[in-house]
Each structure stands twice: as C-alpha cells, then as structure tokens.
Amino acid sequence: MLSLEAPLVAVLWQAALAEAHDVRLPPVLHAGLALCVWVIYALDRTWDTFRTSPALLDERHAFYRRHRRLLLAAVLPAACAVLGWLALYEVPEGILWQAASIAVFAGLYFFVYVARLAPALMPKPHAAALIFALGCTAGIRFYTMPDTWADPILECAALALLVLSNLASIAAREEEAQDKPGRWSATLPMMLTGNLLVVGLLLFYIQKGTFDAAMFAPMTAVLAGLALLAVLRRFHVRLSVDAHQVLADLAVIVPLPLVWVLGR
C-alpha cells in the first residue's frame, strides 16, 4: 500500500553494487535514494487517482485516492523538503550534480507520462526503468571514478533491463487479469529472452577481460533475476495479480546474495 517495495529494491541494489566495487557509501545516500524513489512512486500513483474512475482503481491506487489530500498537502511536500536538505547539506557535490541531472529526467517523466502534456519519446516503463537504474548507480559512478564510461553505462543499462523486465512482467499479468491481453503480454517472452541473451553476452566479455571484473558479480545477479522472471512467467496464470507482483519484486532482489558470495 505504501509503495515501500521500490525503495527497498533500490537501496539493496545500491548496497550490492557498492559491495561489488568495494565502495563504502555514506548512509545518507541510502536514505536519500529510498526517499527519492518513494516520492516518485507516490506522486505517480496519486496522480493516477485523478485520471481514473474510482470503480476502476486497484487496491493500491484506492489507498492513495483516500489519502491524496494528506499526501499532497503535507507528506509529499515534507519529503521533498527533506530531499532538498539532504542534497544541499549532506550529499557530496559530485553526486549532487548527478542527482540534479536525474531529477531533470524525472521531471520530464512526470511532464510527459504523468501529466500527459507532451508526446512520449519512449514507453513509460522504459523511462521508469532507466531513471531507477540511474539513481541506483549514481553513487557508484562518483566513488569509483571510472577511466571510461563504457563500464558504468553497461552496468546501468543491465540493471535497467532487469527493472524493465520486472515492470513488464507486472503489467502483462494485470492485462491478463482484466482479460485484455495487450502489448506487454505479447512482447514479454521475447523481451525476457532478449534481455537474458544481452546480459549473458555481457558476462562473457567481462570474463574475457573486456570490461571491469567488478561487474561480474552484479551482472550475474541481474542474469539470475531475469531467469527467475522467466520462470515466473511460466506459472503466472496460477497466481493472483498481487501474488505475482510480490514474486516479481522478489525475483529482482533474491539473487543479490550472489554479489557478496562471488565478490569474495
């Protein structure tokens, strides 16, 4: 109900990437990332309640509709104020500039997809997955100071593919539950297969030494997460929408212990 699963996934992935790259992140970065992800999800779901008939809202959106006055008048402004304070006084300047650029992207996300004030350049889940991955990897990019941008770009892209597969899996199950199979139901199997091949190829080149060896453990976790989503797809019709969403989110984080095991 409170959209806490997305901040949890973000913080766990940021911690796993820090472990893989042997980086010690300040706790404030975990708190800031969690709060930022929650604000984006809460704003998205709250805005949805203005555009959809109450009879068509699912349980989560109905919760946001009941409490949207409190959210918009007090909770979300307070959360944004805390984020502003963290950005100005607690976060290192280098990460601040990365966060500012991601915030611009997030602002465009709301302008295009949520408010529907401009034509979309890419599907909404693709944009959401990219913003999510950029946020999770921002601190790692700052502290590792890579010599080239190839490694961090590929790492961010692979995480975005995992998050996109998660979102597409949830969207496909919701379409099928409404007896309205759409593009996500039709394209999900091909998407999962393609993403598995891409990440598998990336792992091959990491092992060959083409890319930073520190990427091996997190990319293995990405591959395992994609495999779990593919298995979940095989049994999705036996699950309720809520159960499917929980398992789809678990598929993204269950492989994370591999990062600590393989990174030793």
N, C-alpha and C positions, 0 to 999 in steps of 0.2 A: 504493500500500500504506500509506503513512504519512499519508494524508489531507492532503497539503500543497496540493492544488488549491484548497480552500475558503479557507484563509488568504491564498493568493496573490490570488484574486479579490477578497477583502475589502480588502486593502491597496491593490491597483490602483484599485479604485473610490473608496476614501477619498482617494487621491492625486489622482484625476481630479476629484473634487468640490472638493477644495482648490484645484486649478488654476482651475476654473470660477469659484469665488467669490473668487479672488485672496487666498487664505489660506495662510500658511506654518505648517504643522503641525510640532510638535516630533517628532523621530524616535521618541521613546518611545511616541507614540500609535500609530505604525505597528507597532512591536514588540508593544505591549500588545494591539492588535486581533488581530494574527496569532496570538499565543499563546492568546488567549481563544477565538477561533474553532476553533483546533486542539483545545483541551481539550474543547469541546462535542462536536465530531465524534468524537474518540477515545472519550469516555465513552459516547456514543450507540452506536457500533459495538461497543465492548467489552461493554456491557450486552446487546446483541442476541445475543452468543455464549452467554449463559446461558439464553436462551429458545428457541433454535433448535437442532435436531439437527445435529451436525457434518456429516452427509451432505448437508444442505441449505444449508450455508453457501457463499457465493461466495468467490472467492479473497481478496478484501479482508478479509471477516469471518473467514475461516480464519486469516489472518495475525494478527488481533487475538486470536483464540482461543489461538493458540500462545504469544503473549507477554502474555496478560492478567495473569498474576501479577506480572510485572515492571512492567507499566503501572500496575496498581492499587496495588502496594506501594511503588513508587519514582518512576516517571516522572511520573505524573499528580499525586501529592502535591507533587513538586518544582515542577512547572509552576504549580500553584495557589499555592504559596508565593511564587514569583516574581511572579505576578499581584498577590498581596496587597501585596508590597513596592512594586511599581510604583504601585499605587492609593494607598498611604498616603504615599509619599515623592516620587514623580516626576510624577504626573498632576495638572494643575490642579484645584483644588477643585470648580469648576463642572462639569467633565467627570466628576469622581469621583461626584458625585451623580447625573448621568445614567447613568453606568456601573452605579451601585448599583441604580437602578430597572430597568435592562435585566437585571441579574443576578437580580433577583427574578423577572422574567418568565421568564428561562432556568431558574431553579429550579422554577417552576411547570410549565415544559415537561417537565422530567425527571419531576416528580411525576405528571403526567397521562399523558404519552405513553410515556416510557421505562419507568417502574416500573408503569404502569397501575394506579395507586392511586385514581384518580378519573375520572369521566366526562369525555370531551373536549368542549370548547366549540366547537372548530373543527378541521378536518383537520390532521394533523401537518405536512404540507408547508407549509400556510398559516402556521402558527405559526412554523416554522423560517425561512421567508422573511421574516416580519416581524421576528423577532429579528435576523436577519442585516442587514437594511436599517437597523434602528435603530442597530446597532453601527457600521455604515459611516458613518452621517450624524451621529453624536453630536458628534464634534469640530467639524464644520462648523457645527452649530447653536450651539455655545458661542462660537466665534470670530466668527461673523457677527452674532450678537445681533439676529435679525430683529425688526422692529417688530410684525409679526403672525405668527401660527402657520400661516397658510394656505400660504405658500411652502414652509417646511420639511416640513410634513405631506405636501403633494403630492409633493415630491421624494422623500421616504422611501417613500411609497406606490408611486410609479412604479418605484423600484428594487426594492421588494418584489414587484411584478408580474413583473419580469424574472426575479428569482431563483425565484419560484414556477413560472414557465413552464419554467425550466431543470430544476427538481426534478420537475415533472410529466412533462416530456419523457423524462427518465431512467427514471422509474417506469413510464411507458407501454411503453417499449422492453423493460424487464425483464419486465413482464406478458406481452408478446407472445412473448418468447423462451421462456417457460415454457408457451406455448400456453394461457394463462389470461387472455384479454383481460378487463380489469376496468374500473373507473370512470375510471381515468386514460386508458386507450386510447380510451374512448368520449367523454370530455369534452375531451381535449387540443385537437382542432381548433377547437372553439367557444371554448375558453379563449384560445388564441393570437389568434383573430380579435377577440374582445372586448378583449383587452389592447392589441392594435395600435390599435383604434379609440379607446380611452380615452387612450392616450399621444399619439396623433395629435391628438386634440381638445385635450389639454393644451398641446401645441406651438402650436396655432392661437391659443390665448388668451395664451400667452407672447408670440408675435409681435404680438398686438394691444395688448400693454402691460398686460394684466390682472394678470400675475404677474411676478416678478423676471426681468429679461432674463438674469441669470447662469445661470438654469436651462435656457436654450435648448440649450447645447452638451451637457450631460449627458443631457437628455431626448432629444436626437437620437441619442445613443449607445444609450440604452435602446430607442428605436424600431428602430434598426438591429439590435440584439441580438435583439429579438423577431422581426424579419423573417428573420434567419439561422436561428433556431429553427424558424420556419415552413418554410423551405426544407429544413432537415434532416429535418423530419417527412415531407416528400415522398419522401425517399430512405432512410428509416430501415430498411426491410426488407433493404436491401443491406449493412447494417453489423452487425458483431458488437456485443454489449452493451458491451464495453469501448471499442471504437472510437467507438460512439455517445456514450458518456459523455464521452470526451475532446473530441469535436467540440461537444457541448452546452455544456461548460465554456468552450471556446474562443469559442463564439458570444457569451458574456457579456462577454468581455474584448477580442476583436478590434476592436470598434468604438470602444474607448476613445481611440485617437489623434484621433478626431473632436473630442474635448473640447479638445485642445491646438490643433488647426487652426482650429476655429470660434470659439474663445475669443480669438483674436488680434484 
